Amino acid sequence: MTIDPKNKIEVFDSPELLGKAAAEFIIKLANESIAARGKFSLSLSGGSTPEQLFVLLSSENYKNRMPWTKTFVFWGDERYVPLNDSRNNAFVAKNLLLDKIDIPATNILRMPVNLEPAIAAARAYEQTLKDFFGNDLPQFDLIMLGVGENAHTASLFPHTPVINEKKEWVSALYVDEVKMYRVTMTAPVINNARNVLFLAAGPSKAEVLKTVLTSPFQPDKYPAQLISPVNGNLFWFLDKKAAALLV
């Protein structure tokens, strides 16, 4: 079994230890980014493992160690549902984390999925990225990602045209598999990040992780294989059950 050494894989004994390590990683990276560039650009993901991390970062042990006033929060993808829908990634993060910390409202840059149609939301969010980063391809300090059991990441789903998108920074697409429109950052944006961090926990992720990390490159079938930062670092924080087949 061969895994590209570009993948920096760390395995933790439990989801709880994974969460603590991720929190420490984010705090350290935030402070380093602010020291170097005066701000920290962070793109969050949805999913159960990030939710546990959000709860941790909002706790007394962590929230005051994070430089929130100089942290700018984005999202890598979003479901095209109302802003206060429980399926909305930003709404979940708002309830679990952002409402419980001292972060300026102007530092929170949600995908505007209240705009119609979905493509309007994508175009508006691309403009948000341009307003923040300038007209050159964005370079996030950290993009967090998950991986689905079908090997999708962000809203890059198998056999969808967005997998091959090279020009748009943010795309809208209808995903027949989940019968829903999605808005997502595209692979060129993700791969321009200084750091990308995949989080995965639980036995249901073991097979897909083995496939993504060890199979021949087939991004149309396994979109998570698309993620390979051009000049950045690629981290995988896994618990033992998720990493069980990587031996």
C-alpha positions in Angstrom: 0.0 0.0 0.0 1.6 3.3 -1.2 0.5 6.7 0.1 1.9 9.9 -1.4 4.2 11.4 1.2 2.6 14.8 0.5 -0.2 13.5 2.7 0.8 14.3 6.2 -1.3 11.8 8.2 -1.8 11.9 11.9 -3.8 9.2 13.7 -5.4 9.7 17.1 -6.7 7.2 19.6 -10.2 8.8 19.7 -12.3 11.5 18.1 -11.9 13.5 21.3 -8.1 13.5 21.0 -8.4 14.2 17.3 -10.5 17.3 18.1 -8.1 18.6 20.7 -5.2 18.2 18.3 -7.1 20.0 15.6 -8.0 22.9 18.0 -4.3 23.2 19.0 -3.3 23.1 15.3 -5.7 25.9 14.4 -4.7 28.1 17.3 -1.0 27.7 16.4 -1.6 28.3 12.7 -3.7 31.4 13.5 -1.1 33.0 15.6 1.6 32.2 13.0 -0.5 33.6 10.2 -1.3 36.8 12.1 2.4 37.3 13.0 3.3 36.9 9.3 0.4 38.7 7.5 -1.7 40.4 10.2 -4.8 38.2 9.7 -5.9 34.6 9.6 -8.2 33.4 6.8 -10.0 30.2 7.7 -12.5 28.2 5.7 -14.8 25.9 7.6 -16.5 22.7 6.6 -19.7 20.9 7.6 -20.0 17.5 9.1 -20.1 15.8 12.5 -16.3 15.9 13.2 -16.0 19.7 12.7 -19.1 20.1 14.9 -17.2 18.5 17.8 -14.3 20.8 17.0 -16.6 23.9 17.1 -17.9 22.9 20.5 -14.3 22.5 21.7 -13.2 25.9 20.3 -16.1 27.6 22.0 -15.2 26.1 25.4 -13.5 28.1 28.2 -10.2 26.1 27.7 -9.9 27.3 24.1 -11.9 30.2 23.0 -9.7 32.9 24.7 -6.6 31.4 23.2 -7.7 32.0 19.6 -7.2 35.5 18.1 -10.7 35.8 16.9 -10.7 39.5 16.2 -8.1 39.0 13.4 -9.6 35.7 12.2 -11.8 35.8 9.1 -14.2 32.9 8.6 -15.4 31.5 5.3 -17.0 28.2 4.1 -15.8 25.8 1.5 -19.3 24.8 0.5 -22.9 25.2 1.4 -26.2 23.5 0.9 -28.7 25.7 -1.0 -31.2 25.9 1.9 -32.4 28.8 4.0 -29.8 30.6 6.1 -31.4 29.4 9.3 -31.9 25.8 8.1 -30.3 23.1 10.4 -28.6 21.7 7.2 -26.8 25.0 6.6 -23.2 24.6 7.5 -22.8 28.3 8.5 -25.9 28.1 10.7 -24.5 25.1 12.5 -21.2 26.8 13.1 -23.0 30.0 14.2 -24.9 28.0 16.9 -22.0 25.9 18.1 -19.2 28.4 17.9 -19.5 31.8 16.4 -22.3 33.0 18.7 -20.2 32.0 21.7 -16.9 33.8 20.9 -15.8 37.4 20.6 -15.5 37.7 16.8 -16.7 40.8 14.8 -19.7 40.1 12.6 -17.8 41.6 9.7 -15.2 38.8 10.0 -17.9 36.1 9.3 -18.4 35.7 5.5 -21.2 33.2 4.9 -22.2 31.9 1.5 -25.3 33.9 0.6 -27.6 31.0 -0.3 -30.6 33.2 0.3 -30.0 34.6 -3.2 -31.8 33.1 -6.2 -30.9 31.2 -8.2 -28.0 29.2 -6.8 -25.7 30.6 -9.4 -26.3 34.1 -8.1 -25.1 32.9 -4.7 -22.0 31.4 -6.2 -21.2 34.7 -8.2 -21.8 36.8 -5.1 -19.4 34.6 -3.0 -16.8 34.7 -5.6 -17.0 38.5 -5.4 -16.7 38.3 -1.7 -13.4 36.4 -2.1 -12.2 39.0 -4.6 -13.0 41.8 -2.2 -11.0 40.1 0.5 -8.1 38.6 -1.4 -7.9 40.7 -4.5 -8.3 39.5 -8.1 -5.5 36.9 -7.8 -6.5 33.4 -6.9 -7.3 33.3 -3.1 -4.7 31.9 -0.8 -6.4 30.8 2.4 -4.2 30.2 5.5 -6.3 27.1 6.3 -9.1 25.3 4.5 -10.8 22.6 6.5 -12.4 19.7 4.7 -14.2 16.4 5.3 -14.6 13.4 3.0 -17.9 11.6 2.3 -18.3 7.9 2.0 -18.6 8.5 -1.7 -15.3 10.3 -1.7 -16.8 13.8 -2.2 -15.2 16.7 -0.5 -16.7 20.2 -0.1 -19.4 19.9 -2.8 -17.2 18.3 -5.3 -19.3 15.2 -5.9 -18.4 12.2 -8.2 -19.3 12.6 -11.8 -20.3 16.2 -11.6 -18.9 18.9 -14.0 -17.5 21.0 -11.2 -14.7 18.5 -10.8 -13.2 19.9 -14.0 -13.8 23.6 -13.3 -10.7 25.7 -13.8 -11.9 29.3 -14.1 -14.6 29.8 -11.5 -13.6 30.2 -7.9 -17.1 29.3 -6.7 -19.6 27.2 -8.5 -23.2 26.2 -8.1 -24.4 22.7 -9.1 -27.3 20.4 -8.7 -26.3 17.2 -7.1 -28.6 14.5 -8.3 -27.3 12.1 -5.7 -28.7 14.2 -2.8 -31.4 16.0 -4.9 -30.2 19.4 -3.9 -28.4 22.4 -5.2 -25.0 23.1 -3.7 -22.5 26.0 -3.8 -18.9 25.2 -3.5 -15.3 26.5 -3.8 -13.6 24.8 -6.7 -10.4 22.7 -6.7 -8.1 25.5 -7.9 -9.1 27.7 -4.9 -8.7 24.8 -2.4 -5.4 23.8 -3.9 -4.0 27.3 -3.6 -4.3 27.3 0.2 -1.3 27.5 2.4 -2.7 24.6 4.5 -5.5 22.1 3.9 -6.8 19.9 6.8 -9.0 16.9 6.3 -10.8 15.7 9.4 -12.3 12.2 9.5 -13.4 9.9 12.3 -15.3 6.7 12.7 -15.3 3.3 11.0 -17.6 4.5 8.2 -14.7 6.5 6.8 -12.2 3.7 6.7 -12.9 2.3 3.3 -13.2 5.6 1.5 -9.9 6.8 3.1 -8.1 3.7 1.9 -9.6 4.3 -1.6 -8.8 8.0 -1.8 -5.3 7.7 -0.4 -4.1 4.5 -2.2 -6.0 4.1 -5.4 -4.8 5.4 -8.8 -5.8 9.0 -9.6 -9.5 8.9 -10.7 -10.9 12.3 -9.6 -14.2 12.0 -11.5 -14.9 8.9 -9.3 -13.0 10.0 -6.2 -13.1 13.8 -6.1 -11.2 14.0 -2.8 -8.1 12.9 -4.8 -8.3 16.3 -6.5 -7.0 18.0 -3.4 -3.3 18.5 -3.6 -2.1 22.0 -2.6 0.2 23.5 -5.2 2.6 25.2 -2.7 0.9 24.3 0.6 0.6 21.5 3.1 -2.0 18.7 3.1 -2.9 17.3 6.5 -5.2 14.4 7.4 -6.2 14.1 11.1 -7.9 10.8 11.6 -9.0 8.7 14.5 -7.9 5.0 14.7 -11.2 3.7 13.4 -11.1 5.9 10.3 -7.5 5.0 9.7 -7.9 1.2 10.3 -7.3 0.2 6.7 -4.3 2.4 6.1 -1.8 -0.2 7.4 
